């Protein structure tokens, strides 16, 4: 008799749990075999970098420009060409500003697409 009461209580608890979790939705079905996917393999660093570059291509361009201008400016400073070195350091600040503006613009565009 006690075992029957335990089973009744267990089935009641299971029904309550099922009702509580009605809001949970399963992800999309797998395109090949139709089953639900419970594990999605995380993307690699290269895949993530490619995805982010395609989403906002101006940021990597700005980073590369900043790095190249900085390197050339330091090389000019070492060679003793102070005028060109000074010019390159000013250009570096402009390239950094471009990169930051591109980054903020990309965030704004991504935020407005999400709405």
N, C-alpha and C positions, 0 to 999 in steps of 0.2 A: 504494500500500500504506500509506503514511504517513497518507494522508487517511482511509482506512478505520479506522486505529487511533485517530485523533483523533475521528472520529464515534462510535466505540464508547466512548471515554473520556467524551465529552460526554453520551451517553445514560446512562451509568453515573452521572455527576455529577448529572444531572437526576433520576434515580431516587432517589438519596440525598437530594437536596433535597426531593423530594416526600415521602419517608418522614419527614424531619425536621419538616416542616410539617404533619403529620397532626393535631396538636393544635389548629391554628388553625381557628376556626369562622367561617363567614360570618354576617353579620347577617341579620335577617329579610328576606324577599322583599318587594318593593314591592306594596302591596295592589291596585293597578290592573293592572299589566302583568306581575307575577310576577318581574321581574328583580331581582337584588340591587342594593341602593343602595350606591354607593361613596362618595357625598358627601352629607352632611346639612348643610343650610344652618343656620348658627348663629342662635340666637334673638336678637331685638333687645332693647334695654334695657327697653322697655315690656313685652314678653312675659315677660322674666325677672322684672321687678318684680311683674307680675301673678301669675306662678306662685309666687313666694316669698310674696307677700301671702296667697294662698289657702292655702298650706301652713301659715302661722303668722300669722293675722290680728291677734293681740294685740300684736305688735312694732310695726307701723305705728301702731296706736292709741296705744301708749305713747309713741312718738316725737312724734306730733302733740300729745298732751296735755302732754308735757314742754316742747315748743316754745311752746305757747300760754300755759302757766303762766309760763314764763320771760319771754316778751314782756310779759305783763300785769304781772308783778312789776317789770320794768324801767321800764315806763310809770308805775306807781305811785311808784317811787323818784324818777323825774324830776319828777312832779307834787308831790312832797313828802309823800305819804301813807306815812310810814315803817312804821306798824303793818301796813297791808295789804301793803306791799312785803316785810316780814319774813315774813309769813304765806305769801306766794306763793313765796318762796325755800325755805321749808320744804316747801311742797307740791311744788315742783320736785324736791327730793331724793326725796320719796315716789314721784313719777312716774318718775324715773330708776330707782329700785329696782324698780318694777313692770315697767319695760321690760327690765331685766336678767334678772329672774326669768322673764319671758315668753320671752326669748331662750334662756335655759338650758333651760327646760321644753320649748321647741320642738325644740331639739337632742336632748334626751333622748328625746322621743317619736319623732323621725325615726330615731334610732339603734335604738330598740327595734322599730320597724316593719321595719327593714332585716334584722333577724335572722330 
